[in-house]
Amino acid sequence: MAEALSLAAGVIGVLTAAGQISSLLLQFTKSSKDAPQIACAVLSEVDDIRGVLLHLQSFLLSDESSDQSRTQLLQVDQVVAIMTGCVNTFSELEQLLDRLTVTGWEAKGMNILDRAKWARKEKAISNLMQRLQNHKASLSLILNVLNGYVYYSSLVNLTYSQFPVIPLWKLKRPSTDYMA
């Protein structure tokens, strides 16, 4: 249970970083009529990973996560490595976006120098976006394993409750009268 709480705290930290980047990009893309398309793509990716992180956090903090058979499927070191990767990627992305911040874009839009700065950093932004997609895929796979196990467990429990196991010696043999 302590591991789940520490992981949930880590998720909150990553969610905070994602929220800051999302807020910055949302304000930029909504206010600037000529915002670069890569800014919109990064905003979409950040929001997607936030959704996965929120799902992971709700799983970690739910009462169901205390079931040892499910939490043993989680390898904490792997989740910590993925979370650390997310933090590093969000940190790099935030630093890059801070350098690309356009002053006065709310009123006048982006000038040619601002566009050139974004164009020069587009490859670096794309690389960071790819890393975010990789982290999101890894977290999604972990959630799929956990949710799949939960689904399988509930299906097995439902099956056994509806169709109890009957020993073979208690089963009646079918009639063989129709063969005569």
Residue, then its C-alpha position, 0 to 999 in steps of 0.5 A: m500500500a505504501e508503494a501505491l501511495s508513493l507512486a500516486a504522489g509521483v503521479i501528482g507531481v507529473l500531473t502538476a508539470a503537465g498542467q503547467i505546460s498545458s496551461l501555457l500552450l492552451q493560452f498560447t494557441k487560443s490567443s495567437k491566431d497564427a500559432p504553429q501547428i506543432a504547438c497544438a500537437v504538443l498540447s494534444e499529446v500533453d492532454d492525452i498523457r494527463g488522461v492516462l496519468l489521471h487513470l493511473q492515479s485513480f487506480l493507485l488510490s482506489d480501494e481495489s488497488s489494495d488487492q495484493s494479487r493485482t498490485q504484484l503485477l506492477q513492477v514498481d521499479q518500471v513504473v518509477a522509471i517511466m515516471t522519471g522519464c515523464v518528469n525529465t521530458f516535461s522538464e525539457l519541454e518546459q525549458l524549451l517552451d520558455r525559450l520560445t515564449v513570444t512576448g506580446w503575442e496576445a495583441k499582435g500575433m507572432n512576428i517573423l523572428d518568433r516563427a523562425k525560433w519555432a521552426r528552428k526548434e521544431k525537430a527538438i519539440s518533435n523528439l520530445m513529443q515522441r518521448l512523451q508518446n513512448h511514456k504514454a504507451s508504457l503507462s497505458l500498457i501497465l494500465n491495460v495489464l492491471n485492468g485486464y487482470v481486474y476484468y479477468s478476475s471479475l469474470v472468473n468470480l462471476t462464472y464460478s458464482q453463476f456456474p458452480v463447479i460440480p464434481l464429475w461423480k455427481l453428474k448424471r449420465p445421459s440416457t442412451d435409450y435413443m441409441a437402441 
